[in-house]
Structures are given as C-alpha cells and as structure tokens.
Amino acid sequence: MVKLSAIILTLLLSTASSFAPSLTTHHPSLASIRSVSPSALFESTPNQDDTSSSSISTSRRTLLTNAATLSTSTLLFLPKASHATQDTIVVAGATGQTGRRILERLASKPGVSVIAGVRNVEKATKSLGESSTVIRGAMVQKVPGMDAAGVKLRRLDVSDSTESIAAALSGANSLVIAVGFVPSNPLKMAAAAHEVDNIGTCKLIDAAKSAGIKKIVLVSSILTNGRAWGQEKSPGFVVTNAFGNVLDEKLVAENYLRKSGIDYTIVRPGGLKAKPPSGALRISGEDTLIAGEISRDLVADVCVASLTDGKASNKVLEIIEDEETEPKVFNGLNM
C-alpha cells in the first residue's frame, strides 16, 4: 500500500508540474507535498530516536494519505484532452441544382467544414454566388445563388484518376455524391451516363476508401432497380431510362457502394423539381415507389440528415412528396 501510494504521488507530482498554478489553487495540500521526494518515503532512519521516528512516520502517513486522496480528486481538475474533431464533408457535384442546396445547408451548420468538389474552381467560385437559368429540354429552371462564404473549393472531376480524386477528398470524413450526367446530345447520352453515373461514381467510391472516408450519401433515383421487381415497362422506368439507360448505370454504382464496406445511405428521389415543396415528405423503403415528384430542397434536407442519423445507416431511402398532405418544416428522418 505504501509503495502504491508513493507511485501515485510520483505520477501526480510529475503530471501536476505543467498545471501547478491552477492545481495548487484548487488543492492547497498539493502545494505542501510538491517539494517532497517520493523516494524519501522509503528511506530508513536508523539514528532517530523513537519520538523523532514516530513523528517522521506520522508525517509519512499524512503525506501518503494526501497522495491517495489527491490521486482521484486532483485529476478532476486536470485539463481534459479534447476528442472533438470537426466534421469535414465533401459535396461532389456541388454546382448542380441539388448539390448546391446540400452545400448551402451544410455551410450553415456549426462545427462543420465544407468542401465543394467542382470541375472548375474559378468558374464555380463565381457561379455558386450567382443566380442563373438552366434549360434542360423543355424545362426552364431558376437556380438561386448561395452564400459560399466559408466553403472551400477543390477540383474534383470524376473523369480524373482515382488518385487525383482521393487527393481532393483528403482530410474529409464524409462524402455526398450528387453527380449525374446532363442530357444533351441524344447520340452521346448513353456514353455520358456510363462515364458519370457508373464509372465516375465508382471511382469516387474507390477514392473515398483510399482517403479514409467513413460515410457516403449517394443521390440516385427511384426505379433504379425496377427491372428486378417487374417495373421495366412502367412509365416511370421507360421514360427515365430512355436518357442513356441512366437507371441501369446508377444501379451499378449503388451496388458498388453497398459492397465497399463504407457506411452508406442511398437516397432515391422521385422526379426532381426546383420549386419549394408542395406536399409533405414521404420516406419509403427500398424498391417501393414507382412514381412521384419531390423538391430538390427536400432531397438536400434528407441527404444532410442522412450523414448523421443512425436510422439511415446502410439503408436505401426512397423519397417523394405526398401531394395530399400539406408540406411541413423538415424535422429529421421520420422513418
């Protein structure tokens, strides 16, 4: 017991040396023992008379008692090591209509460092802050600008090498993949969908593993797995997949993510619209929805929530708006 207390005292004194002012304020008794050598507690005193020896023994017992008491209480006042680390999240496809909404929501969250993965940093710096109009076929959509203050921009192009993409993901612990090919030339749509929604997304997943990413949220689409549950002739599947077989390409990337070993959430929205929600969010299970629309605002809300909500871990979330129910303020994943 004596040896154990002396060891404790030694550890206390050595540890307290860096924090002596604050510790002695809280524990004046510590100041009285700081100058004592623990080894002295074991020194014999052959030449001392009984009275002196008794006095020394009493002093030793007092010091050892103080050491034992302080071994617990003093440590309560030692500065605690901080284990909190700032979340760093990369949004791939950050300049897209859904990506920028995700970016904006993450940028407003405290304790989060946000990196926008973009193909051209110079152009993205300008475009993120400006509103614009996007024309896709017969659709004309207004894209609002956003406050990108505090957002870091890094070049991230899925056509680059896996090593280059991994470098762009360096230092991050989460990744939101909101990339997707943009339909343009009908003769090149199949190749574009294959390169972006399949090959490019799989490269992102490989790069994420290399960079140590712990969580991936992938924006996909309802009916990606439509063939497997008899929906390949449904209007939703036929119309959407007519754009370069994009649903088939997305399914390959989804399955690749499932097998990656990284914690994932696959978000499958219905038809995307730029307007605010006109109905309440409906979250459904895998391979259940064949039609429906949803605001990109709600898609962004679900993606951001999926990063930290354990209920979304390794899950597929199919989402649309319930047009028969009034829209509500987003309040987490009510599954």
PyMOL commands that set and color helices and strands:
alter all, ss='L'
color gray80, all
select helices_A, chain A and resi 2-16+20-26+28-33+38-42+50-77+97-107+121-127+162-168+189-211+226-229+235-241+246-258+296-306+310-312
alter helices_A, ss='H'
color red, helices_A
select strands_A, chain A and resi 87-92+112-118+132-136+139-143+152-155+174-177+215-219+263-269+271-273+280-284+293-295+315-322
alter strands_A, ss='S'
color yellow, strands_A
deselect
rebuild
show_as cartoon
